[in-house]
Amino acid sequence: MRLDKFLKVSRLIKRRTVANEACDNGRVLVNGKVAKASLNVKAGDIIEILFGTKTVKVRVLDIAQTTKKEEAQNLFEYL
C-alpha cells in the first residue's frame, strides 16, 4: 500500500492530500529515510512523522484497504 494512503487509512493524518504534502516536504521518514508518498509500506516498517515541534513514531502492524475508526488503532503501534 502507498505511504500516503496508509497514513490516511490508519488515521495518523486526516486527509490523503495532507499526507502527500507532508511526504513532499520531507516530514515523513520510513525506516530512518525520507520517504516519498508512493513508497510501498509493509508490516514491520517504522514511520516517523514530524509535526512542527512534535514527532510521532509508529510501527506498522497490519495493512488494510479500508477500516473503521475504532479499528484504525490496530494498524500500528506507537513507539
All heavy atoms as a GROMACS GRO file, in nm:
protein
  623
    1MET      N    1   0.084  -0.117   0.000
    1MET     CA    2   0.000   0.000   0.000
    1MET      C    3   0.089   0.125   0.000
    1MET      O    4   0.192   0.127   0.065
    1MET     CB    5  -0.089   0.000   0.125
    1MET     CG    6  -0.169   0.126   0.143
    1MET     SD    7  -0.268   0.130   0.292
    1MET     CE    8  -0.400   0.025   0.244
    2ARG      N    9   0.046   0.226  -0.071
    2ARG     CA   10   0.120   0.353  -0.076
    2ARG      C   11   0.125   0.418   0.062
    2ARG      O   12   0.032   0.404   0.141
    2ARG     CB   13   0.053   0.449  -0.173
    2ARG     CG   14   0.071   0.415  -0.319
    2ARG     CD   15  -0.010   0.509  -0.406
    2ARG     NE   16   0.019   0.649  -0.377
    2ARG     CZ   17   0.090   0.729  -0.458
    2ARG    NH1   18   0.138   0.682  -0.570
    2ARG    NH2   19   0.113   0.854  -0.425
    3LEU      N   20   0.233   0.487   0.089
    3LEU     CA   21   0.253   0.552   0.218
    3LEU      C   22   0.144   0.654   0.248
    3LEU      O   23   0.086   0.654   0.356
    3LEU     CB   24   0.390   0.620   0.222
    3LEU     CG   25   0.424   0.702   0.345
    3LEU    CD1   26   0.416   0.616   0.471
    3LEU    CD2   27   0.561   0.764   0.332
    4ASP      N   28   0.111   0.739   0.150
    4ASP     CA   29   0.009   0.842   0.176
    4ASP      C   30  -0.127   0.780   0.205
    4ASP      O   31  -0.200   0.826   0.292
    4ASP     CB   32   0.001   0.944   0.061
    4ASP     CG   33  -0.028   0.882  -0.074
    4ASP    OD1   34  -0.016   0.759  -0.088
    4ASP    OD2   35  -0.060   0.958  -0.167
    5LYS      N   36  -0.160   0.672   0.138
    5LYS     CA   37  -0.288   0.605   0.163
    5LYS      C   38  -0.288   0.539   0.301
    5LYS      O   39  -0.388   0.544   0.373
    5LYS     CB   40  -0.317   0.502   0.055
    5LYS     CG   41  -0.454   0.441   0.070
    5LYS     CD   42  -0.497   0.359  -0.048
    5LYS     CE   43  -0.638   0.309  -0.026
    5LYS     NZ   44  -0.684   0.227  -0.138
    6PHE      N   45  -0.176   0.478   0.340
    6PHE     CA   46  -0.170   0.416   0.473
    6PHE      C   47  -0.188   0.521   0.583
    6PHE      O   48  -0.259   0.497   0.680
    6PHE     CB   49  -0.038   0.343   0.493
    6PHE     CG   50  -0.025   0.285   0.632
    6PHE    CD1   51  -0.089   0.166   0.664
    6PHE    CD2   52   0.045   0.351   0.731
    6PHE    CE1   53  -0.082   0.115   0.793
    6PHE    CE2   54   0.053   0.300   0.859
    6PHE     CZ   55  -0.011   0.181   0.890
    7LEU      N   56  -0.124   0.636   0.569
    7LEU     CA   57  -0.136   0.741   0.669
    7LEU      C   58  -0.281   0.787   0.683
    7LEU      O   59  -0.328   0.814   0.793
    7LEU     CB   60  -0.047   0.860   0.633
    7LEU     CG   61   0.104   0.834   0.641
    7LEU    CD1   62   0.181   0.953   0.587
    7LEU    CD2   63   0.147   0.800   0.782
    8LYS      N   64  -0.355   0.791   0.573
    8LYS     CA   65  -0.495   0.830   0.577
    8LYS      C   66  -0.581   0.719   0.638
    8LYS      O   67  -0.662   0.743   0.728
    8LYS     CB   68  -0.546   0.865   0.438
    8LYS     CG   69  -0.689   0.915   0.438
    8LYS     CD   70  -0.764   0.856   0.321
    8LYS     CE   71  -0.906   0.899   0.318
    8LYS     NZ   72  -0.994   0.812   0.391
    9VAL      N   73  -0.565   0.596   0.591
    9VAL     CA   74  -0.646   0.483   0.639
    9VAL      C   75  -0.624   0.458   0.788
    9VAL      O   76  -0.717   0.430   0.862
    9VAL     CB   77  -0.615   0.356   0.557
    9VAL    CG1   78  -0.678   0.233   0.619
    9VAL    CG2   79  -0.665   0.372   0.415
   10SER      N   80  -0.500   0.474   0.834
   10SER     CA   81  -0.469   0.449   0.975
   10SER      C   82  -0.507   0.568   1.064
   10SER      O   83  -0.492   0.561   1.185
   10SER     CB   84  -0.320   0.419   0.991
   10SER     OG   85  -0.244   0.533   0.958
   11ARG      N   86  -0.552   0.676   1.004
   11ARG     CA   87  -0.594   0.798   1.075
   11ARG      C   88  -0.478   0.872   1.142
   11ARG      O   89  -0.499   0.949   1.233
   11ARG     CB   90  -0.702   0.770   1.179
   11ARG     CG   91  -0.823   0.690   1.135
   11ARG     CD   92  -0.912   0.768   1.042
   11ARG     NE   93  -1.053   0.725   1.034
   11ARG     CZ   94  -1.097   0.616   0.974
   11ARG    NH1   95  -1.013   0.530   0.922
   11ARG    NH2   96  -1.227   0.591   0.967
   12LEU      N   97  -0.355   0.846   1.098
   12LEU     CA   98  -0.241   0.922   1.151
   12LEU      C   99  -0.245   1.065   1.095
   12LEU      O  100  -0.208   1.160   1.162
   12LEU     CB  101  -0.109   0.855   1.114
   12LEU     CG  102  -0.077   0.728   1.194
   12LEU    CD1  103   0.038   0.652   1.130
   12LEU    CD2  104  -0.045   0.763   1.337
   13ILE      N  105  -0.289   1.078   0.969
   13ILE     CA  106  -0.312   1.209   0.905
   13ILE      C  107  -0.452   1.204   0.846
   13ILE      O  108  -0.490   1.103   0.785
   13ILE     CB  109  -0.205   1.238   0.797
   13ILE    CG1  110  -0.067   1.248   0.862
   13ILE    CG2  111  -0.238   1.366   0.723
   13ILE    CD1  112   0.046   1.278   0.765
   14LYS      N  113  -0.529   1.311   0.863
   14LYS     CA  114  -0.671   1.308   0.828
   14LYS      C  115  -0.699   1.293   0.679
   14LYS      O  116  -0.789   1.220   0.641
   14LYS     CB  117  -0.741   1.435   0.877
   14LYS     CG  118  -0.770   1.433   1.023
   14LYS     CD  119  -0.860   1.547   1.060
   14LYS     CE  120  -0.895   1.538   1.207
   14LYS     NZ  121  -1.000   1.630   1.245
   15ARG      N  122  -0.624   1.364   0.594
   15ARG     CA  123  -0.653   1.361   0.451
   15ARG      C  124  -0.532   1.312   0.372
   15ARG      O  125  -0.419   1.339   0.409
   15ARG     CB  126  -0.691   1.501   0.403
   15ARG     CG  127  -0.822   1.546   0.457
   15ARG     CD  128  -0.860   1.682   0.404
   15ARG     NE  129  -0.964   1.740   0.486
   15ARG     CZ  130  -0.942   1.810   0.597
   15ARG    NH1  131  -0.820   1.833   0.636
   15ARG    NH2  132  -1.042   1.857   0.667
   16ARG      N  133  -0.560   1.245   0.262
   16ARG     CA  134  -0.452   1.191   0.178
   16ARG      C  135  -0.371   1.303   0.115
   16ARG      O  136  -0.249   1.291   0.100
   16ARG     CB  137  -0.512   1.101   0.071
   16ARG     CG  138  -0.408   1.021  -0.003
   16ARG     CD  139  -0.469   0.908  -0.080
   16ARG     NE  140  -0.369   0.841  -0.162
   16ARG     CZ  141  -0.397   0.743  -0.243
   16ARG    NH1  142  -0.519   0.697  -0.252
   16ARG    NH2  143  -0.301   0.688  -0.314
   17THR      N  144  -0.436   1.413   0.079
   17THR     CA  145  -0.361   1.524   0.019
   17THR      C  146  -0.264   1.585   0.120
   17THR      O  147  -0.153   1.624   0.083
   17THR     CB  148  -0.456   1.633  -0.034
   17THR    OG1  149  -0.545   1.673   0.069
   17THR    CG2  150  -0.536   1.584  -0.152
   18VAL      N  151  -0.305   1.593   0.246
   18VAL     CA  152  -0.216   1.644   0.351
   18VAL      C  153  -0.100   1.547   0.372
   18VAL      O  154   0.015   1.589   0.389
   18VAL     CB  155  -0.294   1.666   0.483
   18VAL    CG1  156  -0.202   1.709   0.595
   18VAL    CG2  157  -0.404   1.770   0.462
   19ALA      N  158  -0.129   1.418   0.369
   19ALA     CA  159  -0.024   1.317   0.381
   19ALA      C  160   0.075   1.329   0.264
   19ALA      O  161   0.196   1.318   0.283
   19ALA     CB  162  -0.085   1.177   0.384
   20ASN      N  163   0.022   1.352   0.146
   20ASN     CA  164   0.105   1.367   0.027
   20ASN      C  165   0.196   1.488   0.040
   20ASN      O  166   0.316   1.482   0.008
   20ASN     CB  167   0.014   1.383  -0.096
   20ASN     CG  168   0.071   1.319  -0.218
   20ASN    OD1  169   0.190   1.328  -0.241
   20ASN    ND2  170  -0.013   1.256  -0.296
   21GLU      N  171   0.143   1.601   0.088
   21GLU     CA  172   0.222   1.723   0.107
   21GLU      C  173   0.331   1.702   0.213
   21GLU      O  174   0.443   1.750   0.198
   21GLU     CB  175   0.132   1.839   0.147
   21GLU     CG  176   0.045   1.889   0.034
   21GLU     CD  177  -0.057   1.993   0.080
   21GLU    OE1  178  -0.046   2.042   0.195
   21GLU    OE2  179  -0.147   2.024   0.001
   22ALA      N  180   0.298   1.631   0.320
   22ALA     CA  181   0.396   1.604   0.426
   22ALA      C  182   0.513   1.522   0.369
   22ALA      O  183   0.629   1.548   0.401
   22ALA     CB  184   0.330   1.530   0.542
   23CYS      N  185   0.482   1.426   0.285
   23CYS     CA  186   0.586   1.344   0.222
   23CYS      C  187   0.672   1.430   0.128
   23CYS      O  188   0.795   1.418   0.127
   23CYS     CB  189   0.525   1.228   0.146
   23CYS     SG  190   0.447   1.106   0.250
   24ASP      N  191   0.607   1.516   0.050
   24ASP     CA  192   0.679   1.602  -0.044
   24ASP      C  193   0.773   1.698   0.028
   24ASP      O  194   0.879   1.734  -0.025
   24ASP     CB  195   0.581   1.681  -0.131
   24ASP     CG  196   0.507   1.592  -0.230
   24ASP    OD1  197   0.552   1.478  -0.253
   24ASP    OD2  198   0.404   1.637  -0.285
   25ASN      N  199   0.735   1.740   0.149
   25ASN     CA  200   0.817   1.835   0.224
   25ASN      C  201   0.922   1.766   0.311
   25ASN      O  202   0.989   1.833   0.390
   25ASN     CB  203   0.727   1.924   0.311
   25ASN     CG  204   0.642   2.017   0.228
   25ASN    OD1  205   0.683   2.059   0.121
   25ASN    ND2  206   0.523   2.048   0.274
   26GLY      N  207   0.934   1.635   0.302
   26GLY     CA  208   1.036   1.562   0.376
   26GLY      C  209   1.006   1.546   0.523
   26GLY      O  210   1.096   1.528   0.604
   27ARG      N  211   0.878   1.551   0.561
   27ARG     CA  212   0.839   1.540   0.702
   27ARG      C  213   0.804   1.397   0.744
   27ARG      O  214   0.767   1.375   0.858
   27ARG     CB  215   0.720   1.631   0.731
   27ARG     CG  216   0.751   1.776   0.715
   27ARG     CD  217   0.628   1.860   0.740
   27ARG     NE  218   0.654   1.999   0.717
   27ARG     CZ  219   0.676   2.086   0.814
   27ARG    NH1  220   0.675   2.048   0.938
   27ARG    NH2  221   0.699   2.212   0.785
   28VAL      N  222   0.813   1.302   0.650
   28VAL     CA  223   0.782   1.163   0.682
   28VAL      C  224   0.904   1.077   0.653
   28VAL      O  225   0.959   1.080   0.543
   28VAL     CB  226   0.661   1.114   0.598
   28VAL    CG1  227   0.627   0.970   0.633
   28VAL    CG2  228   0.540   1.203   0.620
   29LEU      N  229   0.945   1.000   0.756
   29LEU     CA  230   1.058   0.910   0.742
   29LEU      C  231   1.008   0.766   0.756
   29LEU      O  232   0.926   0.738   0.843
   29LEU     CB  233   1.162   0.936   0.851
   29LEU     CG  234   1.214   1.079   0.864
   29LEU    CD1  235   1.295   1.093   0.991
   29LEU    CD2  236   1.299   1.115   0.746
   30VAL      N  237   1.058   0.678   0.671
   30VAL     CA  238   1.027   0.535   0.683
   30VAL      C  239   1.159   0.463   0.701
   30VAL      O  240   1.248   0.473   0.616
   30VAL     CB  241   0.951   0.483   0.560
   30VAL    CG1  242   0.929   0.333   0.570
   30VAL    CG2  243   0.818   0.554   0.546
   31ASN      N  244   1.171   0.392   0.812
   31ASN     CA  245   1.295   0.321   0.847
   31ASN      C  246   1.417   0.414   0.844
   31ASN      O  247   1.524   0.376   0.799
   31ASN     CB  248   1.315   0.201   0.753
   31ASN     CG  249   1.203   0.101   0.766
   31ASN    OD1  250   1.148   0.081   0.873
   31ASN    ND2  251   1.166   0.038   0.656
   32GLY      N  252   1.397   0.538   0.891
   32GLY     CA  253   1.507   0.633   0.904
   32GLY      C  254   1.542   0.710   0.779
   32GLY      O  255   1.635   0.790   0.780
   33LYS      N  256   1.469   0.691   0.669
   33LYS     CA  257   1.498   0.762   0.544
   33LYS      C  258   1.378   0.844   0.501
   33LYS      O  259   1.264   0.800   0.518
   33LYS     CB  260   1.533   0.662   0.433
   33LYS     CG  261   1.656   0.581   0.462
   33LYS     CD  262   1.682   0.480   0.353
   33LYS     CE  263   1.801   0.393   0.390
   33LYS     NZ  264   1.813   0.278   0.302
   34VAL      N  265   1.403   0.962   0.444
   34VAL     CA  266   1.294   1.044   0.393
   34VAL      C  267   1.222   0.965   0.285
   34VAL      O  268   1.285   0.905   0.197
   34VAL     CB  269   1.349   1.178   0.336
   34VAL    CG1  270   1.236   1.258   0.272
   34VAL    CG2  271   1.416   1.258   0.445
   35ALA      N  272   1.088   0.964   0.292
   35ALA     CA  273   1.009   0.879   0.202
   35ALA      C  274   0.917   0.961   0.114
   35ALA      O  275   0.865   1.065   0.155
   35ALA     CB  276   0.928   0.780   0.283
   36LYS      N  277   0.898   0.913  -0.009
   36LYS     CA  278   0.801   0.973  -0.100
   36LYS      C  279   0.664   0.912  -0.073
   36LYS      O  280   0.654   0.802  -0.017
   36LYS     CB  281   0.842   0.948  -0.245
   36LYS     CG  282   0.970   1.020  -0.284
   36LYS     CD  283   0.994   1.005  -0.432
   36LYS     CE  284   1.117   1.085  -0.470
   36LYS     NZ  285   1.139   1.084  -0.614
   37ALA      N  286   0.559   0.980  -0.118
   37ALA     CA  287   0.422   0.934  -0.095
   37ALA      C  288   0.396   0.800  -0.164
   37ALA      O  289   0.312   0.722  -0.119
   37ALA     CB  290   0.323   1.038  -0.145
   38SER      N  291   0.467   0.771  -0.270
   38SER     CA  292   0.443   0.649  -0.347
   38SER      C  293   0.514   0.527  -0.291
   38SER      O  294   0.497   0.416  -0.343
   38SER     CB  295   0.487   0.670  -0.492
   38SER     OG  296   0.625   0.699  -0.496
   39LEU      N  297   0.592   0.543  -0.182
   39LEU     CA  298   0.665   0.431  -0.124
   39LEU      C  299   0.569   0.322  -0.079
   39LEU      O  300   0.464   0.349  -0.022
   39LEU     CB  301   0.748   0.479  -0.004
   39LEU     CG  302   0.829   0.370   0.065
   39LEU    CD1  303   0.958   0.346  -0.012
   39LEU    CD2  304   0.860   0.408   0.206
   40ASN      N  305   0.605   0.198  -0.105
   40ASN     CA  306   0.522   0.085  -0.066
   40ASN      C  307   0.549   0.049   0.080
   40ASN      O  308   0.661   0.014   0.114
   40ASN     CB  309   0.551  -0.034  -0.158
   40ASN     CG  310   0.432  -0.125  -0.176
   40ASN    OD1  311   0.322  -0.090  -0.138
   40ASN    ND2  312   0.456  -0.240  -0.232
   41VAL      N  313   0.446   0.058   0.164
   41VAL     CA  314   0.459   0.031   0.308
   41VAL      C  315   0.421  -0.114   0.334
   41VAL      O  316   0.325  -0.165   0.276
   41VAL     CB  317   0.368   0.125   0.389
   41VAL    CG1  318   0.373   0.094   0.536
   41VAL    CG2  319   0.407   0.269   0.365
   42LYS      N  320   0.496  -0.180   0.423
   42LYS     CA  321   0.463  -0.318   0.460
   42LYS      C  322   0.470  -0.332   0.612
   42LYS      O  323   0.522  -0.245   0.681
   42LYS     CB  324   0.556  -0.417   0.391
   42LYS     CG  325   0.703  -0.392   0.416
   42LYS     CD  326   0.788  -0.473   0.321
   42LYS     CE  327   0.934  -0.445   0.336
   42LYS     NZ  328   0.976  -0.308   0.320
   43ALA      N  329   0.416  -0.440   0.663
   43ALA     CA  330   0.417  -0.465   0.808
   43ALA      C  331   0.561  -0.470   0.857
   43ALA      O  332   0.649  -0.527   0.792
   43ALA     CB  333   0.345  -0.595   0.839
   44GLY      N  334   0.585  -0.407   0.971
   44GLY     CA  335   0.719  -0.403   1.029
   44GLY      C  336   0.794  -0.274   1.003
   44GLY      O  337   0.893  -0.246   1.070
   45ASP      N  338   0.749  -0.195   0.906
   45ASP     CA  339   0.814  -0.067   0.878
   45ASP      C  340   0.793   0.029   0.995
   45ASP      O  341   0.690   0.026   1.061
   45ASP     CB  342   0.758  -0.003   0.751
   45ASP     CG  343   0.810  -0.069   0.624
   45ASP    OD1  344   0.908  -0.145   0.634
   45ASP    OD2  345   0.754  -0.043   0.517
   46ILE      N  346   0.890   0.116   1.017
   46ILE     CA  347   0.879   0.218   1.122
   46ILE      C  348   0.863   0.354   1.053
   46ILE      O  349   0.949   0.394   0.974
   46ILE     CB  350   1.001   0.217   1.215
   46ILE    CG1  351   1.004   0.084   1.289
   46ILE    CG2  352   0.997   0.335   1.311
   46ILE    CD1  353   1.122   0.064   1.378
   47ILE      N  354   0.752   0.421   1.084
   47ILE     CA  355   0.720   0.550   1.023
   47ILE      C  356   0.736   0.659   1.128
   47ILE      O  357   0.686   0.646   1.238
   47ILE     CB  358   0.577   0.550   0.967
   47ILE    CG1  359   0.560   0.442   0.862
   47ILE    CG2  360   0.542   0.688   0.909
   47ILE    CD1  361   0.418   0.425   0.812
   48GLU      N  362   0.806   0.765   1.090
   48GLU     CA  363   0.824   0.880   1.178
   48GLU      C  364   0.768   1.002   1.107
   48GLU      O  365   0.806   1.032   0.995
   48GLU     CB  366   0.973   0.898   1.206
   48GLU     CG  367   1.004   0.979   1.326
   48GLU     CD  368   1.151   0.975   1.363
   48GLU    OE1  369   1.221   0.881   1.320
   48GLU    OE2  370   1.196   1.067   1.432
   49ILE      N  371   0.674   1.073   1.173
   49ILE     CA  372   0.611   1.191   1.115
   49ILE      C  373   0.648   1.312   1.199
   49ILE      O  374   0.630   1.310   1.320
   49ILE     CB  375   0.457   1.175   1.110
   49ILE    CG1  376   0.419   1.042   1.045
   49ILE    CG2  377   0.394   1.291   1.035
   49ILE    CD1  378   0.275   1.004   1.065
   50LEU      N  379   0.697   1.416   1.133
   50LEU     CA  380   0.736   1.539   1.203
   50LEU      C  381   0.624   1.641   1.192
   50LEU      O  382   0.597   1.693   1.084
   50LEU     CB  383   0.866   1.594   1.141
   50LEU     CG  384   0.979   1.493   1.125
   50LEU    CD1  385   1.092   1.551   1.043
   50LEU    CD2  386   1.029   1.448   1.260
   51PHE      N  387   0.557   1.669   1.305
   51PHE     CA  388   0.451   1.770   1.311
   51PHE      C  389   0.505   1.891   1.385
   51PHE      O  390   0.493   1.900   1.506
   51PHE     CB  391   0.330   1.717   1.390
   51PHE     CG  392   0.254   1.607   1.324
   51PHE    CD1  393   0.256   1.479   1.378
   51PHE    CD2  394   0.178   1.630   1.212
   51PHE    CE1  395   0.184   1.377   1.319
   51PHE    CE2  396   0.106   1.529   1.153
   51PHE     CZ  397   0.108   1.402   1.206
   52GLY      N  398   0.568   1.984   1.317
   52GLY     CA  399   0.622   2.102   1.383
   52GLY      C  400   0.722   2.064   1.491
   52GLY      O  401   0.830   2.014   1.465
   53THR      N  402   0.684   2.085   1.619
   53THR     CA  403   0.774   2.052   1.729
   53THR      C  404   0.753   1.910   1.780
   53THR      O  405   0.833   1.858   1.857
   53THR     CB  406   0.752   2.148   1.848
   53THR    OG1  407   0.616   2.139   1.889
   53THR    CG2  408   0.783   2.291   1.807
   54LYS      N  409   0.644   1.846   1.738
   54LYS     CA  410   0.610   1.712   1.786
   54LYS      C  411   0.648   1.607   1.681
   54LYS      O  412   0.632   1.629   1.562
   54LYS     CB  413   0.459   1.708   1.813
   54LYS     CG  414   0.408   1.579   1.868
   54LYS     CD  415   0.259   1.588   1.890
   54LYS     CE  416   0.200   1.451   1.910
   54LYS     NZ  417   0.056   1.452   1.901
   55THR      N  418   0.698   1.495   1.728
   55THR     CA  419   0.732   1.384   1.639
   55THR      C  420   0.654   1.260   1.681
   55THR      O  421   0.650   1.227   1.799
   55THR     CB  422   0.883   1.353   1.645
   55THR    OG1  423   0.955   1.470   1.607
   55THR    CG2  424   0.920   1.241   1.550
   56VAL      N  425   0.593   1.195   1.583
   56VAL     CA  426   0.518   1.072   1.610
   56VAL      C  427   0.591   0.957   1.542
   56VAL      O  428   0.622   0.964   1.423
   56VAL     CB  429   0.373   1.082   1.554
   56VAL    CG1  430   0.300   0.951   1.572
   56VAL    CG2  431   0.299   1.195   1.622
   57LYS      N  432   0.619   0.852   1.619
   57LYS     CA  433   0.691   0.735   1.566
   57LYS      C  434   0.604   0.612   1.588
   57LYS      O  435   0.562   0.586   1.701
   57LYS     CB  436   0.825   0.722   1.638
   57LYS     CG  437   0.923   0.631   1.570
   57LYS     CD  438   1.059   0.643   1.636
   57LYS     CE  439   1.164   0.567   1.560
   57LYS     NZ  440   1.296   0.580   1.621
   58VAL      N  441   0.577   0.538   1.480
   58VAL     CA  442   0.491   0.420   1.488
   58VAL      C  443   0.551   0.304   1.410
   58VAL      O  444   0.631   0.324   1.319
   58VAL     CB  445   0.347   0.448   1.434
   58VAL    CG1  446   0.277   0.554   1.516
   58VAL    CG2  447   0.350   0.487   1.289
   59ARG      N  448   0.511   0.183   1.447
   59ARG     CA  449   0.548   0.062   1.373
   59ARG      C  450   0.422   0.010   1.305
   59ARG      O  451   0.317  -0.004   1.369
   59ARG     CB  452   0.604  -0.045   1.466
   59ARG     CG  453   0.639  -0.175   1.390
   59ARG     CD  454   0.694  -0.284   1.479
   59ARG     NE  455   0.824  -0.244   1.532
   59ARG     CZ  456   0.852  -0.235   1.662
   59ARG    NH1  457   0.761  -0.259   1.752
   59ARG    NH2  458   0.972  -0.200   1.702
   60VAL      N  459   0.432  -0.022   1.178
   60VAL     CA  460   0.318  -0.075   1.102
   60VAL      C  461   0.297  -0.220   1.144
   60VAL      O  462   0.390  -0.301   1.138
   60VAL     CB  463   0.344  -0.067   0.950
   60VAL    CG1  464   0.228  -0.126   0.872
   60VAL    CG2  465   0.371   0.076   0.908
   61LEU      N  466   0.175  -0.252   1.188
   61LEU     CA  467   0.143  -0.389   1.228
   61LEU      C  468   0.065  -0.463   1.120
   61LEU      O  469   0.081  -0.583   1.103
   61LEU     CB  470   0.060  -0.388   1.358
   61LEU     CG  471   0.128  -0.328   1.481
   61LEU    CD1  472   0.031  -0.328   1.598
   61LEU    CD2  473   0.254  -0.403   1.514
   62ASP      N  474  -0.020  -0.390   1.049
   62ASP     CA  475  -0.108  -0.454   0.951
   62ASP      C  476  -0.142  -0.355   0.842
   62ASP      O  477  -0.133  -0.234   0.862
   62ASP     CB  478  -0.236  -0.503   1.020
   62ASP     CG  479  -0.315  -0.601   0.936
   62ASP    OD1  480  -0.259  -0.654   0.838
   62ASP    OD2  481  -0.432  -0.625   0.968
   63ILE      N  482  -0.182  -0.405   0.726
   63ILE     CA  483  -0.222  -0.322   0.613
   63ILE      C  484  -0.368  -0.355   0.582
   63ILE      O  485  -0.404  -0.472   0.572
   63ILE     CB  486  -0.136  -0.353   0.488
   63ILE    CG1  487   0.013  -0.332   0.517
   63ILE    CG2  488  -0.181  -0.271   0.368
   63ILE    CD1  489   0.055  -0.190   0.538
   64ALA      N  490  -0.451  -0.252   0.566
   64ALA     CA  491  -0.592  -0.271   0.529
   64ALA      C  492  -0.632  -0.162   0.432
   64ALA      O  493  -0.592  -0.046   0.448
   64ALA     CB  494  -0.680  -0.268   0.653
   65GLN      N  495  -0.709  -0.198   0.329
   65GLN     CA  496  -0.752  -0.100   0.229
   65GLN      C  497  -0.850   0.000   0.289
   65GLN      O  498  -0.847   0.118   0.257
   65GLN     CB  499  -0.816  -0.171   0.109
   65GLN     CG  500  -0.719  -0.260   0.033
   65GLN     CD  501  -0.602  -0.182  -0.024
   65GLN    OE1  502  -0.617  -0.072  -0.074
   65GLN    NE2  503  -0.483  -0.240  -0.014
   66THR      N  504  -0.939  -0.048   0.375
   66THR     CA  505  -1.034   0.040   0.444
   66THR      C  506  -1.046  -0.009   0.588
   66THR      O  507  -1.021  -0.125   0.617
   66THR     CB  508  -1.174   0.036   0.379
   66THR    OG1  509  -1.222  -0.097   0.382
   66THR    CG2  510  -1.171   0.089   0.237
   67THR      N  511  -1.086   0.081   0.676
   67THR     CA  512  -1.101   0.044   0.815
   67THR      C  513  -1.196   0.140   0.885
   67THR      O  514  -1.209   0.255   0.844
   67THR     CB  515  -0.965   0.041   0.888
   67THR    OG1  516  -0.987   0.028   1.027
   67THR    CG2  517  -0.884   0.163   0.864
   68LYS      N  518  -1.260   0.093   0.989
   68LYS     CA  519  -1.346   0.179   1.069
   68LYS      C  520  -1.259   0.255   1.168
   68LYS      O  521  -1.148   0.214   1.200
   68LYS     CB  522  -1.449   0.095   1.144
   68LYS     CG  523  -1.545   0.026   1.051
   68LYS     CD  524  -1.645  -0.057   1.126
   68LYS     CE  525  -1.739  -0.124   1.028
   68LYS     NZ  526  -1.816  -0.230   1.087
   69LYS      N  527  -1.313   0.363   1.220
   69LYS     CA  528  -1.238   0.448   1.312
   69LYS      C  529  -1.185   0.370   1.431
   69LYS      O  530  -1.072   0.388   1.474
   69LYS     CB  531  -1.327   0.563   1.358
   69LYS     CG  532  -1.257   0.666   1.440
   69LYS     CD  533  -1.350   0.780   1.475
   69LYS     CE  534  -1.280   0.886   1.555
   69LYS     NZ  535  -1.368   0.994   1.594
   70GLU      N  536  -1.267   0.281   1.487
   70GLU     CA  537  -1.227   0.204   1.605
   70GLU      C  538  -1.115   0.106   1.573
   70GLU      O  539  -1.031   0.075   1.658
   70GLU     CB  540  -1.346   0.126   1.662
   70GLU     CG  541  -1.464   0.212   1.703
   70GLU     CD  542  -1.553   0.251   1.585
   70GLU    OE1  543  -1.565   0.173   1.489
   70GLU    OE2  544  -1.607   0.363   1.588
   71GLU      N  545  -1.113   0.053   1.452
   71GLU     CA  546  -1.014  -0.048   1.413
   71GLU      C  547  -0.884   0.012   1.360
   71GLU      O  548  -0.785  -0.058   1.344
   71GLU     CB  549  -1.074  -0.140   1.307
   71GLU     CG  550  -1.195  -0.217   1.358
   71GLU     CD  551  -1.272  -0.285   1.246
   71GLU    OE1  552  -1.231  -0.273   1.129
   71GLU    OE2  553  -1.374  -0.348   1.276
   72ALA      N  554  -0.883   0.143   1.334
   72ALA     CA  555  -0.764   0.207   1.277
   72ALA      C  556  -0.644   0.197   1.372
   72ALA      O  557  -0.530   0.187   1.327
   72ALA     CB  558  -0.793   0.355   1.246
   73GLN      N  559  -0.668   0.195   1.503
   73GLN     CA  560  -0.560   0.185   1.600
   73GLN      C  561  -0.487   0.051   1.592
   73GLN      O  562  -0.373   0.040   1.638
   73GLN     CB  563  -0.614   0.204   1.743
   73GLN     CG  564  -0.670   0.342   1.769
   73GLN     CD  565  -0.559   0.445   1.781
   73GLN    OE1  566  -0.451   0.416   1.829
   73GLN    NE2  567  -0.586   0.567   1.737
   74ASN      N  568  -0.551  -0.051   1.535
   74ASN     CA  569  -0.491  -0.184   1.526
   74ASN      C  570  -0.390  -0.195   1.411
   74ASN      O  571  -0.322  -0.296   1.400
   74ASN     CB  572  -0.599  -0.290   1.508
   74ASN     CG  573  -0.696  -0.292   1.625
   74ASN    OD1  574  -0.661  -0.254   1.737
   74ASN    ND2  575  -0.817  -0.335   1.601
   75LEU      N  576  -0.381  -0.093   1.326
   75LEU     CA  577  -0.290  -0.099   1.212
   75LEU      C  578  -0.147  -0.061   1.250
   75LEU      O  579  -0.054  -0.090   1.175
   75LEU     CB  580  -0.339  -0.006   1.100
   75LEU     CG  581  -0.475  -0.040   1.039
   75LEU    CD1  582  -0.513   0.062   0.933
   75LEU    CD2  583  -0.474  -0.180   0.979
   76PHE      N  584  -0.130   0.003   1.366
   76PHE     CA  585   0.004   0.047   1.406
   76PHE      C  586   0.014   0.050   1.558
   76PHE      O  587  -0.085   0.040   1.628
   76PHE     CB  588   0.033   0.187   1.349
   76PHE     CG  589  -0.060   0.295   1.400
   76PHE    CD1  590  -0.030   0.365   1.515
   76PHE    CD2  591  -0.177   0.323   1.334
   76PHE    CE1  592  -0.115   0.462   1.564
   76PHE    CE2  593  -0.264   0.421   1.382
   76PHE     CZ  594  -0.232   0.491   1.496
   77GLU      N  595   0.140   0.062   1.605
   77GLU     CA  596   0.163   0.080   1.748
   77GLU      C  597   0.262   0.195   1.766
   77GLU      O  598   0.355   0.210   1.689
   77GLU     CB  599   0.217  -0.047   1.814
   77GLU     CG  600   0.357  -0.085   1.773
   77GLU     CD  601   0.412  -0.206   1.847
   77GLU    OE1  602   0.352  -0.245   1.948
   77GLU    OE2  603   0.513  -0.259   1.802
   78TYR      N  604   0.236   0.278   1.868
   78TYR     CA  605   0.326   0.390   1.897
   78TYR      C  606   0.455   0.339   1.960
   78TYR      O  607   0.453   0.247   2.039
   78TYR     CB  608   0.258   0.488   1.992
   78TYR     CG  609   0.148   0.568   1.929
   78TYR    CD1  610   0.015   0.535   1.952
   78TYR    CD2  611   0.176   0.675   1.844
   78TYR    CE1  612  -0.088   0.608   1.892
   78TYR    CE2  613   0.074   0.747   1.786
   78TYR     CZ  614  -0.058   0.713   1.810
   78TYR     OH  615  -0.159   0.784   1.751
   79LEU      N  616   0.567   0.401   1.924
   79LEU     CA  617   0.697   0.365   1.980
   79LEU      C  618   0.745   0.474   2.074
   79LEU      O  619   0.712   0.587   2.063
   79LEU     CB  620   0.799   0.344   1.869
   79LEU     CG  621   0.765   0.232   1.770
   79LEU    CD1  622   0.869   0.227   1.661
   79LEU    CD2  623   0.758   0.100   1.840
   0.00000   0.00000   0.00000
